[in-house]
Amino acid sequence: MSNWDIFLTPYKQAVEELKVKLKGIREQYQKSSMHTPIEFVTGRVKPVSSILDKAKRKNIPLDRLAEDMQDLAGLRIVTQFVEDIETVVELIRTRRDFEIIEERDYINQKKPSGYRSYHLVLRYPVQTIEGEKKILVELQVRTLAMNFWATIEHSLNYKYSGEIPVDIKARLLRAAEAAFKLDEEVSIIRDEVREAQSIIIQKQEQGRNL
């Protein structure tokens, strides 16, 4: 790859455009009386060093990156409740400004490590000076608890170069189950939580209007 900046520019553009669109959905909910299923949105383009590591690990030729590496551009939607994930996924399915080409449910079918998340691979059209370019973007949807666990696992994988010691793996798995149990317990009282949050927001707005 002779010029990474040129190659990755459309991916950076896609991430920024999709972040604006997804945050726009969140703002629309916030201005309505409905519960906001999106807690926050993040996005990134994979660093060149990570691209090269993954390409080597997966035996992906550099001239096949655009076709064979689905997460060069990545976005993440984090929700409060497990039920919000389904709401967000349905919202994504109704969009007409991109195409969903793959869905992977790691919530009902968790990974052996304990990882849970819902993944969608989008084909997103970016307008460039050379015309429209359709690129692959990976969108992850997960709860705050799932995101906390995944962040820890990612850090440990980085520290141990993907070879996490067996005892730490076992603790990670227990932590994943604890995180999912937290999601289940919070879901049971989600109506109470939503009502409490609504009261707080109303009081904050009243305070600003004084």
C-alpha positions in Angstrom: 0.0 0.0 0.0 1.8 3.1 -1.2 -0.5 5.8 0.3 -2.6 4.9 3.3 -4.0 8.5 3.7 -5.6 8.4 0.3 -6.9 4.8 0.8 -8.4 5.6 4.2 -9.9 9.0 3.5 -13.3 7.7 2.3 -13.5 5.5 5.4 -12.8 8.5 7.6 -15.5 10.4 5.7 -18.0 7.5 6.2 -17.4 7.4 9.9 -17.9 11.1 10.3 -21.1 11.1 8.2 -22.6 8.1 10.0 -21.7 9.6 13.4 -23.7 12.7 12.5 -26.6 10.7 11.3 -26.8 8.4 14.3 -26.4 11.2 16.7 -29.2 12.9 14.9 -31.5 10.0 15.7 -30.5 10.3 19.4 -31.3 14.0 19.3 -34.7 13.4 17.7 -35.6 11.0 20.5 -34.3 13.5 23.2 -36.6 16.2 21.8 -39.6 13.9 21.9 -41.3 12.4 24.9 -40.0 8.9 23.9 -37.2 6.9 25.6 -33.9 7.4 23.9 -32.5 4.0 22.8 -29.1 5.4 22.0 -26.9 6.4 24.9 -23.9 7.4 22.8 -22.2 6.9 19.5 -18.5 6.4 18.8 -16.5 5.7 15.6 -13.0 5.2 14.3 -11.0 4.1 11.3 -8.7 1.2 12.1 -5.0 2.3 12.6 -2.6 1.2 9.9 -0.6 -1.0 12.4 -3.8 -2.8 13.3 -4.8 -3.2 9.7 -1.4 -4.8 8.9 -1.6 -7.1 12.0 -5.1 -8.3 11.1 -4.2 -8.7 7.4 -1.2 -10.9 8.4 -3.3 -12.9 10.9 -6.2 -13.5 8.5 -4.0 -13.9 5.4 -5.7 -11.0 3.6 -3.7 -9.5 0.7 -3.3 -5.7 0.9 -4.9 -5.3 -2.5 -8.0 -7.1 -1.1 -8.5 -5.0 2.1 -11.5 -3.1 0.7 -13.4 -6.3 0.0 -12.1 -8.7 2.7 -11.7 -6.5 5.8 -15.1 -5.4 7.0 -14.1 -3.3 9.9 -11.7 -0.8 8.4 -14.3 1.7 9.4 -16.2 1.0 12.6 -19.0 2.6 14.5 -20.5 1.7 17.9 -23.9 2.5 19.3 -24.1 2.0 23.1 -27.5 1.5 24.7 -28.8 1.5 28.3 -30.9 -1.6 28.1 -30.7 -4.9 26.2 -34.2 -4.2 24.7 -32.8 -1.0 23.2 -30.5 -3.0 21.0 -33.4 -4.5 19.0 -35.0 -1.0 18.7 -31.7 0.4 17.3 -31.2 -2.5 14.9 -34.8 -2.1 13.6 -34.1 1.7 13.0 -30.9 0.8 11.1 -32.9 -1.7 9.0 -35.3 1.0 7.9 -32.6 3.3 6.6 -32.3 3.8 2.8 -29.0 5.7 2.8 -26.9 2.5 3.0 -27.3 -1.3 2.5 -27.0 -3.9 5.2 -25.1 -6.9 3.8 -24.6 -8.9 6.9 -25.8 -9.3 10.5 -24.2 -11.2 13.3 -26.0 -11.7 16.7 -23.4 -12.2 19.4 -25.9 -11.5 22.1 -28.1 -14.6 21.7 -25.1 -16.5 20.4 -22.2 -15.2 22.5 -18.6 -15.8 21.6 -16.7 -18.5 23.6 -14.8 -15.6 25.4 -18.1 -14.3 26.7 -18.2 -11.4 24.2 -21.7 -10.0 23.5 -22.7 -7.5 20.9 -24.8 -7.1 17.7 -22.8 -6.5 14.6 -24.1 -5.2 11.2 -21.9 -4.8 8.1 -23.1 -1.8 6.0 -22.2 -0.9 2.5 -22.1 2.9 2.6 -21.9 5.2 -0.4 -19.3 8.0 0.0 -19.2 10.9 -2.5 -15.6 11.6 -3.6 -14.0 13.8 -6.2 -13.8 10.6 -8.3 -17.5 9.8 -7.9 -19.4 7.5 -5.6 -17.4 4.9 -3.7 -19.2 2.2 -1.7 -17.3 1.0 1.3 -17.8 -1.5 4.1 -18.5 -0.3 7.6 -19.0 -2.4 10.7 -21.6 -1.2 13.2 -21.7 -2.7 16.7 -24.7 -2.2 19.0 -24.2 -3.1 22.7 -25.2 -2.1 26.2 -23.1 -0.1 28.6 -22.3 -3.3 30.5 -21.3 -5.2 27.4 -19.2 -2.2 26.2 -17.4 -2.0 29.6 -16.5 -5.7 29.4 -15.5 -5.6 25.8 -13.1 -2.6 26.5 -11.4 -4.7 29.2 -11.1 -7.7 27.0 -9.6 -5.6 24.2 -7.0 -4.2 26.6 -6.0 -7.6 27.8 -5.9 -9.0 24.3 -3.5 -6.2 23.4 -1.4 -6.7 26.4 -1.0 -10.5 25.9 -1.0 -10.3 22.0 -4.2 -12.3 21.8 -2.8 -15.1 24.1 -4.6 -14.2 27.4 -3.5 -16.6 30.2 -6.1 -19.3 31.1 -6.8 -18.1 34.6 -7.5 -14.5 33.4 -9.7 -15.9 30.6 -11.8 -17.8 33.2 -12.2 -14.6 35.2 -13.1 -12.7 32.0 -15.8 -15.2 31.3 -17.2 -14.9 34.8 -17.1 -11.1 34.4 -19.0 -11.4 31.1 -21.8 -13.4 32.7 -21.9 -10.9 35.6 -22.3 -8.1 33.1 -25.1 -9.9 31.3 -26.8 -10.6 34.7 -26.6 -6.8 35.4 -28.3 -6.1 32.0 -31.0 -8.6 32.9 -31.6 -7.2 36.3 -31.7 -3.6 35.0 -34.1 -4.6 32.3 -36.6 -5.8 35.0 -36.7 -2.3 36.5 -36.2 -0.4 33.2 -39.6 1.3 33.5 -38.7 2.6 36.9 -35.3 3.8 35.6 -36.8 5.5 32.6 -39.4 7.3 34.8 -36.7 8.4 37.2 -34.5 9.7 34.3 -37.5 11.6 32.9 -38.1 13.3 36.2 -34.5 14.4 36.4 -34.6 15.8 32.9 -37.8 17.7 33.6 -36.3 19.2 36.8 -33.1 20.2 34.9 -35.2 21.9 32.2 -37.3 23.7 34.9 -34.1 24.9 36.5 -32.8 26.3 33.2 -36.1 28.2 32.6 -35.9 29.9 36.0 
